Amino acid sequence: MLTFWYAPGTCALATHLALEYAGAPYEAKRLDFRKGEQRSPEYLRINPKGRVPALVTERGVLTETTALLQYVAQVFPQAGLAPLDDPFALAKMNAFNGYLASTVHVNHAHKLRGYRWVDEGDEAALAAMMKKVPQTMADSFTLIEEQMFQGPWVLGERLSTSDFYLYTLAGWLEGDGVDVQRFPRVADHMRRAEALPAVQKVVAQHKA
């Protein structure tokens, strides 16, 4: 049995969706960031980074969304969440997920977590970072829409971990001041993902 730690409104949703879709045996444990539970001694023993997601396996704890998505795809190959038999296609999937993690997520984080990158008390720098978020998020999704997205799923006809990751981060656009309808293919992708029973089940848990 796997133990999965998550918090609503975070990138942990992507791995949670993959676990549910794959039919993995797991127990989900929810953290309340508003109460600072991610900094509790109990959780820091699991993940010293104090962030989510974290997945406790029989061999130890795994963190970072890209790693967890790859793990789920490989441990539960029957779900077909990665083109494990095609090195090039697998690399394309990991490149897409890497872009979401290294660029899109960082763009989003500049809105509320700019303190990670500036000196304490530098309010002007924080304000500048927040002001830039709608532009950087829109620029990233323009690239996804026009160059990186094959359709109807990220890799074409087959569903993959990239679809759960894209769905998660696209859900942040409205809060970042960007209308997802500017990106018709991404908007259609969100509707397609929301029709999946696994997505409906997990999203309801995150909203509860």
Salt bridges, closest charged atoms under 4 A:
GLU20 OE2 - LYS201 NZ 3.10
GLU27 OE2 - LYS29 NZ 3.47
ASP32 OD1 - ARG34 NE 3.36
GLU64 OE2 - LYS49 NZ 2.71
ASP163 OD1 - HIS189 NE2 2.76
ASP176 OD2 - HIS108 ND1 2.75
ASP176 OD1 - LYS111 NZ 2.99
ASP188 OD1 - ARG191 NH2 3.94
ASP188 OD2 - ARG192 NH2 3.25
